[in-house]
Amino acid sequence: MKTDRTLEDIKSKIDIVDLISEYVQLRRAGQNWKGLCPFHAEKTPSFTVSQAKQMFHCFGCSTGGDIFAFIMKHEHLSFQEALALLAKKSGVTLPDARGFRKTSERDEKVRSILHEARDYFSAQLGRSLKAASYIEGRGVTAESIERFRIGYAPDGWQNLLRYLKEKGYRDQEILESGLVVSGTKGPYDMFRNRVIFPITSMSGTVVAFGGRAFDDATPKYLNSPETAVFNKSETLFGIFHAKEDIRRDNRVLLAEGYLDVIVCHQYGFRNVVAPLGTSLTAAHIRKLRTIAERIVLVFDGDTAGQAAAKRSLPLLCQNNFSASVLLLPDKEDPDSFLKKHGGAAFSQLLENAQGMIQFLFNVNKGDKLSTVREALALIAQVGDLLTADEMLTELAETSRINEMTLRDELKKVKGPKPLRTTTPQVRQAGPQARRSEEHLLLSAVLASPEKADYVLARISIDELRDKTVASLFKRIAGMKDHRELADIFTGADDDEKKMATRLSVDPGFDPAFLDQNIDDCLAKIEKRKFDERGLLIERSADAALSNAFLIEKQKLLKGTNL
């Protein structure tokens, strides 16, 4: 099919390791690559990418697939939207999009409207002397205006609404984008007389907008409401522009506002992001932890800034971030500090940022023992033993309390280890899980599709015990060309996809012994069937059948391993 050729053409031009490395910090692990899963919180990397198979699989949450599956899940895109994004990235021209249309027409329409709105706001900035003067007065350069696509929403109730309707969008579609509000007199623009900051996903797709008032209008900052494509609690301003620098430095600076991020970038600090007027959330942390191991909280030094930093510390510890805190001088933020003192002074402040333990002792107003207990509560949440040990040593030095005493107290904070019960807990299958001969046989075929005909000729699919293995073998048997096993995902259910990706990234056997592995598995399956038949004959109490079976078994034992 033409569509299949297009998919394969895109895959041939985009390496999955290169693609996922834009979102997740990967490290070589044997033949594969590993990192922290971007789809669930974890302390030990179980997210695995196979360059050879061009597949990924997380052994923690069982999410897996190819480049399309990753982009769809990470960016919350429909298949068609992921296809368009990857086609553009690879330089492949798509045929008629109708051939790919799956679902989520609404989401595609919303994104289209948001991009139209960004272009509209951007054009309006150059037409407003007041807006341009404000931006210039805040020290924002022309380069930053272009880089962040800063715009302006003119005063008036339906300017953007009329523009979008002229582009062919309907009222309901525009409402779903979050750009207009439904009032008693009809829909009207949400953003009016405000400087506009487009908010993008990690891939650069516009998902929302932030608007900053010129005067005393309230609220000072206004964000788009949550929509089908925008989740405020997991979106970070500047992440698209900062991700490469964050990954290179293995460190992210977290500021508080749009202009903080923009001005930091202007002064060469391009690993800076900011939440959207909310406290740091677990979703923010998970996203950042996939591309960096260190984080610096850059907050105002007032009471509110201290409180915001303290609220963030438990989340950072739970996600094994090496964290430090930079509290700026009174009434300063990164924007104002950089303009007054320059980049060198800001670099010096970063070098002297406080570790979490030191920060607690500097800002707490209570007695020393209360601060020690608060620090121990944080350390108890750190999963990485080396990081936790380093923090405990720092706590002993700072508090001047014997380290062994602190270790004893930490054990109490963590509580007793749960008793082992007689009933084992069910756990996700992972690289160390024992696999049956059926799983290993399927794994061998996925690793070497040219072996499919040999294996299919020697097994009875209907007699396989594992229903998911059987259904995958049926799919393979129905394919005209077994060399194109990527098609195995077309129409597959969730269980089939999870098993196929897991076995693809972790076959469970040494490829050097592929043929031996296949023959061993076939022999074990045959022996199991033989033993089961013998048990049925034994239960039947048929003497003639029993004698015939015994003779057959003796003959087989002479030439096989049965």
N, C-alpha and C positions, 0 to 999 in steps of 0.2 A: 504493500500500500504506500501511496505517496506520503501520507502522514507519518507512517513508521520510518520511512527513509529520512524525513525531516528530523524526527526525534533522535535518530542515530547520528545524523550529521551534527546536531547540537552537542550531543554527548562526546563525539569524537574531538570536538574543539574546546571543551571545557573539562579540565581535570578536576575530579571531585575533591582532591586534597587541596588544590589551589582555591577552589570555591569556598569550601567550608572553613579554610584558614582565614577567610575574610571575616568570619563570625566567631570562630572558636580557636583558642590557642591550642594547637596540636603539637605533639611530640612523637618522634619515631619510637615505635615499640615493636621490634622485630620486623616482620614484613608489613605490618600495619602502622597506623597512626592513632594516637589516643589523646583524649582531652576530657574536660568536664562537660557533661551533657547540657546543652542549652535549653532542654525541654523539661527538666526537673532538677530539683536541688539535690546535689550529691557532694560528698567530701572527697571521695576517691574516684579518679577518672574511670568511667566504664563506657564512655562513648568512643566507639572504634570505627575507623575509616579504612577501608581496603582500597588501595590504589590499583591493585591488580584487577579486582572485580568491579571497581568504580561504584562501590556500595558503602553505606554506613549502617551501623546498628548500635543501639545502646543496650548494654546488658543489664542496666538498672530499670529502665522503663519500657524496654522492648520496642521502642520506636526505631524504624529503619527504612531504607529505600535508596533511591538513586538521587541525582542532583535535583530532579523535579520534586520529589517527595520532600527533600530538605527545604527547598525554597518555599514550597507551599505551606509547610508547617511553621517555619521560622518567621516568615513575613505575613502569615495569615492570608495567603493568596489562593484564588481558584486555580485550577490546572491551566486554564487558558491564560491567566495573568502571569503565572510562573513561566509558562511557555514563552510569552511575549518578552518577559524580562531576560530570560536566558538566551533567547534568539538574538536579541539586541546585543547582549554581552558577547556572544559568539560570532556575530556578523552573519548569521544565517537568515535568509529572507523567508518569511513564512508564506505558505500557500493560503488559500481562502480560509479565514479564521473560523468559519462555520464548521469546518471539518473537525475542529478541536473543541468546540464549545461544550462545556460540561455543566457547570453550575455557577452560582454566585454572580448572576448578571447584575444584581443590585450593587455588589461590592465594586465591580468593574466600573459601573456608572459613577459611583461615588468618587472613586479615584480620578476618573476623567474630569469630573466637575472641580475637584480640588486643584488639579493641575491648571485648569482654565483660570480658576480664581487666583492662583499664584501669579500667573502671567498678567492678569488684570491689575492686581495690587502693585506689582513691580512697575508696570507702565504708569500708574497713577503717581508714584513717588516723584518722578521727574516733572510732573505737571503741577506739583504743589510747592510753592515757595516756602510755606510754613513748615511742611514736613521735611523738606530738604534742609532748611535752616536748623531744625531741631536735631536731625541726624548729624549734621556737621558740628553743631554745638556739643554733642555728646562725644565727639572725637572719633566717630566711625568713618573709616576711609572708604573711598570709592571701590577699592578692591574687596573690602568686607561686604559692602552693599551687594556687589555682584556674587561674591562667594556664598553668602547666606540668603541671597535673593530677597533682601529686605524690601518691603513695599509700604503702601499707604492706602487706607480705606477712607475715601472722602466722606465728608459730612453729608447726610441725607439718608432717607429711610429705605430706598429701593434701588440704589445705583447698581450694586452687584447683581441683585435679583434681575433687573432689566437686562443687564449684559448677558447673564447666563441664559435667560429665556430667548434672547436674540440668537444665541448659539444653538438653540434647539432643545434645551432641557426643560422638562416639565416642573411645575411647582413642587410636586411630591418628591421628585428626585432631588431637587435642590434642598428641600427640607431634610431629607435623609443624609445629606452631606454635612449638616450642622452649621451651614453658613447663613441660614435664615431662620427666623423665629416666627412661629404662628401666633398672630395677635387677633384681637377682636375685629380689627379692620382688615385682616388679611396678613399674609407673610411680609416680613420686613428684614432688612440686613442686620445681622448680629454685630458686625464690626462697622463702626461709624466714627470718623474723625480720630483714627488711631494709626500709629505706626504698626506695621504688620511684620511678624516674624514667622515664616513658614516652618513647620515642624515636620521633620522627615523620619522615616524608619532607618534602620541601619543600612539598607540597600539604597537609600536616597529617594525613596518614594514619598511624596507629600501625603501626610495622613491627617494633618490638622493645622491650625494657626494660633498664634498668640498675638494679642493686640495691646499696645501700650498707650495709655491716654497722654495727651499733651499737657493738660492742665490739672485741675483738682477733681476731675471727673472720677467717679468710683464705678467699679473697682479700678485701681491703677492698672492692673494687668488682667486681661480677660482671655481665657483659652476656649477653644472649640469644645462643645460638649462631646462626650463619648459617642462614637458611631460604630458602624459595622467594621470600620478599618482603624479605629483609634481607641486604644486603651491607655488612659492617662497614667495609671499606676505602673506601667511597664515601659513607658516612652521617656527618652532622655533627649533634651535639646542639644544639638551639636554632635550626636553620636556618629552620624554619617561622615562628617568632616574630621572627626577626631580618631576614628577607629584605627587607622594605620599607625598613627603616632603612639596611640595607647599600646598597640601590640608591639611596636618596636621598642618602646621604653619599658614595657611590662609594668606600667604604672599609669593610673588615671587620677586626674585632679577633679574633685567634685565641687563645683561652685553652686551658687543659689539662683542666679538670674541670667536672662538672655544676654544682656550687655556685658556681664562678667565674662561669659564664654567668648563673645565676639572680640572684646578688647584683649583678652588673654591670647587669642589666636593672633591678633595684630602684633603683639609683643613677642611672638615666637613660641608661646606656650600652647601648643596645638593638641595636647592630650586632655583637654578640659571639656566637661559636659555638665549639665544641670538638670535636675528634675523640674517638672512643670508646675512650680508653685506648691508642691506637696512635700511631705517628708519622704525620705528615702524608703523604698519598699523592698520586700524580698524579691519581687520580680525585677526591679532595677539591679539589685545586687547580683542576681543570677546571670543577667545579661552581661554585666561588666566582668564577672568572674571568668567568663569563657574566653576573654581576650587579655586579661591582666591578673597578676597575683598581688599587686600592691596598690593601695589607694590612699590619697591624701584628702581629707575633708578640709576645704578652704571656706571657713565661715566667718561671719562678723564676730568680733570679740565681745559683743554685748551678751546680756543674759539669755536672750532668745537664741543667739548663735551657739552658746554653750549648751543649752538645752537640746537644740537640734542635733548637735554632735553626739551628746550622750544617748539620745534615742537611737542613733544609728549604730552604736557600737555592738549591741547584741547581734544584729543582723550580719555585721561584718565578721564577727567571731564564728557564727554558725556556718558561714560560707568560706572559712579559712582564708580570709583576706588579711594580708599583712598591712595593718592600718596605722596611720598617724594623723594628727590633727593640727591644722594651722589656724589659729585664731588671730585675725588681723587686728591691728591697733583700733582703739575706740573710734566708732563712726566711720570706719573704712570698709570697703569691699574691694574685690580684685580690680574692678573698673576704676574706682577713684585712686586706689593705691598706686597702680601702674602709671596712671597719668601724672601723679605727683612725684613719684620716686623712681620710676623706670624699672626695666626688666632685671637689672643686676641686683637691685635691692629686693625684688620679689624672689629671685633665685635664692638669695641668702636666707630669706624667711622659710622657704621650702626646705632648705638644708637643715634648718633648726626646728622643723616641725616636731611636735611632741608625740612620743609613742602613747598608746592607749593608757598604760599604767600611769605614766607621768602626767598625762592630761587629767586623769581622775584626781590625782593628788593636788594638782594646781587649781582646779575649779571647785572642788567640793568644799563646802563650808562646815561640814560636820567633823566629828572627831576622827582620829586616824584609824581606829578599829572599824568604824563604819565604812570607810573608804576601802580598807583591806578586804572586807567581806564583799563589797560591791565588785572589786577587782577579781576575787576568787570566783564569783558567780559568772563573770565574763569568761575567765580561763576555762571553766567547766564546760563551756559551750564550744570550745575550739576542738575540732576533730583531729587536726594534724598534731601529732605528739611532739614533734620538734618545736613547732611554733608555741605550743602550750608550755613546754619546758622553758623556752626562752623568756616567755612572759612571766613565769613563776620566779625565775632567777631575778628578773628586773624588779618584781614586786618585793622580793626579799631585800634587795639592795636599797630600794627606795624607802621601804617601811622600817628597815633595820630590825626585822623579825626573823628569827632563825628559819632557814629554808625548810628544814625537816618538819618544823611545826606547821608551816604553811602547807606542805604536802599532805600532812595528816588531816588538816582542816579541809583541803581540797577534796579528799576522799569522802569526807562527810557531806560536802556540798553536792558531789556527784551522786551520793546515795549508794546503797548496796547493789551489787550486780544481781540481776534477776536469776533465780534458781533455774537450773535446767530441768525441764519437764520430760516426762516419758514420751510425750507425743511430739515428734519433731515438727518444726514449723516449715511450711511450704515456702520455698524461695524461688526467685526467678532463675531460669536456666542461664548459666554464664559459661565463660571459658573453662572453668574447672568442673562444671557439672558433668556427670557420667552420661554418656550417650549410648542409646541402643544401636544395634546393627542396622536398623531401618534408618535412623537418623544419619549414621555414618555413610550409608549407601547413597542416600539422597545428597549428602554433602559432597561426596565424590563426583556425582553426576553434575552438580552445580559448578564444581571446580573445573571439571573437564567434560563439557557437553558432548564431545566426540565419543564418550563411553556410554551414552544414553541407550543406543540400540543394543549394545552388548548386555546391559543390565536389564532392560525391559524384556528381552527375550528369555531371561532366566528367572523372573519373578512373576507371581500372580498378584496383581495390584489389589484385588478384592480380598486377598488373604492377609494383607498387611494389618498389623494391630493398630498402629497410630493412624487415626482418620485424617489428620492434617498431612502426614507424609503421603498417605494414599492419594489424597486429592491433588497434591502437587505432582505426584508421578502420573496421574491421569492427565493433568495439564501438559506435562512433558510429552506423554505418549500422543497427544492430539496435535502436537506441533509438526508442521511439515519439515522445518529445518531446526534440528536440535542445537545448532550452533548459535541460534538467536534466543538464548534462554532469558534474555531481558524481558521478552514478551510474557514471561511467566507471571508478571505482576498485573497484566491486563485482566481486569475482572476478578482478581483474587480477593478473598476476604481478609480481614485483619489478621486472623491466626496464620493464614498462609503467608502473608507478607512478612509477619514477624519471624516466622521460622525460616523463610527463604533468605532474608537479610542476615539473620543470626548465623546461619550455616555458611553464608557467602563470605562474611568477614572473619569467621573463625571455623574453618573446616573440621578441626578436631583430629587431624591426622597429618603425618609428614607427607608432603606431596611427592617426595622421592619414592615412597612406597605405595603409590596410588593403586597400581594393579593388584598388589598383595592385599591391600585394604579391601578392595572390591571383592576379591575372591574369598577372603576370610568372612566378610559379611554375608555373602551369598551362601557359604557353607553353614554358617550359624543359623540362618533363616531356614535352610533346608533341614538341618538337624532338628530345629524346633518343631517344624511341621511333621517330621518323621516321628519324633517322640510323642507328639500329640496324637498322631494316628495310632501309635502303639498303645497309648493309654486307653483310647476308645475301644480298641480290639480286646484289650485285657478286661475292660468292664463288660464287654458283650458276652464273655464266657463261651465264645465260639471256638472250640478246639481246633477245627480245621483252619480257621483264619489265623489263630495264634501260632500254629505250626508254620504256616506259610510266611507270616511276618518274621518269625524267628530265623527262618532260612534266609530271607531277604536281608535281614540285619547282619547276619554272619558274613554274607557275601560282600556287603557294603563295607564292613569293618576291615576287610582285607585290603581294600584299595582306597579307603577314605579315612577321614578323621572323625567320622560319626561314632 
